[in-house]
Amino acid sequence: MSNFLSISDSGSPSAHLQLASSAPAQDIVSASSGASEQFLRLYLFPNATVLLPIQQLSEVLTLPTERVTPIPHMPDWVMGVYNWRGEILWTVDLGHLCGFMPWYQQATNVSAFPAVILQVRNHKAGSARNQMLGLVVNRVEDIEWCDPEMIQPLPRTAVSPQLAPFLRGYWWKSGGDMLAVLDGEAIIRAMPQS
């Protein structure tokens, strides 16, 4: 797995930015103390802010809507497939998967979706490939530093049944913000198997 998060606009191959994990912290993150890890903060409509570990992400990009091909007989939250660097990338409406308003019920004149590429190690015997999934979100925000020991579990009854399977816990940020921390492996496991 790479040691950077790549940010690109797939509609414009020349627009490409890489955020190296060795870059000065004050340039790319909200700093905090302790044994911290980097998380990417994502916004899901109508009012959810979630975090995903940077180590489970490989790229942030913009997917043109006309290049996402719907696949029949899939759950509503599966948007379709996208040709990403010559490979088939399944795309998922992360908000819809987690129980929030689906993209198709939001803006009508959307020409592109903001997305992140989730990449987790395949734990099946004999497989050396990583599993990848495009997660469509409403907005990619900032990188946050969070001490994993500060991520607190919530009783499953305190969250919606759609969100609960994907929730690693919550982090109370020093300003009173409560951010949901998602489990990328659980999101990958939710995909229908062939």
N, C-alpha and C positions, 0 to 999 in steps of 0.2 A: 504494500500500500504506500502511496506517496506521502511525503511529509509536508504537503502544501494543499491549500484549497484553491482551486482554479475557478475564476469567475469569468464567464464569457457571455457574449450575446450571439447566439447561434445564427441569427439573421445577418450578422456582420462578422465574418471570421477574423477580421483584423482587430476587433474589439475584444481583447483578452487580457485579463489581469490575474496574476498569481499572488496569493497572500502567503508568504513563507512563514512557517511557524517560528523561524529564528529571527524574524523582523523585530525591531524594538516594540515592546508591548504598548508603549504610549501611542504609537502610530495606528494600531489596529484594534485595540481592545479597551474595555473598561476594566481597569486594574483592581485587584483585591489581593489580600494577603493569604498565606497558607499554601498547602499543597493543592494547587488548582489545576483544572483541566479546561480546555477551550470548548465552548459550545456555541453553535450558531443559533441566533434568535430569529424565529419565524413568526409571522402574523397570519392567523387564520380568521376569516370573516365569520361572525360579526364582531367578536371581542375576545379572542383567545391568543395569547402569546405563548409559544412553546419553544423548547430548546432541544436540539439534537447534538450529540457529541461530534466535534469536528473530525475525530478519528474515524467516524463512520461515514463521512462525506467526502466526495472526490471533486465535485464541481458545482458551481452555481451557474445557471444559464437561463436564457429566455427561449421558450419553445413556441414557434409560430403555430397558431391554432390549426391552420390548414395542413400542417405536416404531422399532426397526431392522427393516426388512423384508428378509428373505432373498431373493436372486435366484438362480434355478436356473442350472445350467451355468456356474458361476463357480469360480475356484480356491478351495480350502478357506479361505484366509486372507482372502478377501473376505467380510465379515460381512453386507453388504446395503446398503440405502440408508436415509437418514434425511431427514426434512423439516426443513431448517435454514433458517430465515428465508424460507420459501416457495420454496426451491431444493432440488433433489435433491443430496444429499451422499452420495457413496459412502463406506462405512466399511470399514476394514481392521484386522484384528488384527495390530498391528505386531510383537508378539512372535512370532507364528506365521510371518509373512512373513520374519522374520530367523532362523528356525530354532529358536526357543524353544518352550516348551509352549503349545499353543493355549488360548484362553479356554475352549472347550467341554470341555477335559480338566481344568480347574481347579475352582473353587468351583461348586457346584450351585445355590445360593440367591442368585444375584446379581440384583439388581433394576435396576442401572444400571452403565454402563461409564464410567470416566474416559477422556476423549479430548482430543486437541488437533486443531485445524484447521490442516492444512498448506496453505500457499498459495504457489505459485511462478508466476513469469511464464511464459506460454505462448510458446515460441520459434517457433511455426509462423508462416509468412508470412501477413500479413493478419489476424492475431488479436491483439486488444488486451486480451482477457480473461485473468485469472489462472486457473490450474487449482487446484482445491481438493479436498482429500481428508481425511476424518476418520480419525485414527489412534487406535485404542483401545489403551490401555496399562494396566498394573496400578496405577501410581501416578504422579502428577505431583509432583515434589519441589521443587527450588529453581531459582533463576536463578544461573548461574555466569558469571563473567568469564573469558575465555580469550583469550590472544594467538593468533591463527590461525597464526602462525609456529611455535608450540609444538605444533601438531598434527602428529604423526609418522605416516607410513605404515607399515603392517606388510606383510610379504610375504603374498600371497594364501594361501599354504600354511599360515600361522599362524592363520587363522580358518576358521570353517565355510563351506562353499560357499554356504549359504543367506544368510549375513550379508555375505559379501565384496562382492557387487554394490552394496550400500547403504552401505558403509563409506567414509567420507572419510579416516579415520585414528583414531589414539588420542591422548589427552592425558593425560600423567602429572601429576596434580594434586599440589600441594605437600603432602602428607601421605601420599604413596605410592599414592593411589587412581588406578587406570587407568580412564579413561572412554572408551567408544567414541563417536566423533563420526560421526553419520549424514549422508548427503547427501539432502536432501529432493527434489531433482530426480530422483535415481535411483529414489526410492520412487514418485514420480508415473509415471515411465516404465514401471514394473513392471505398472501397471494394464492389464488386457486392453483392446484397442482394438476399437471397433465397426466 
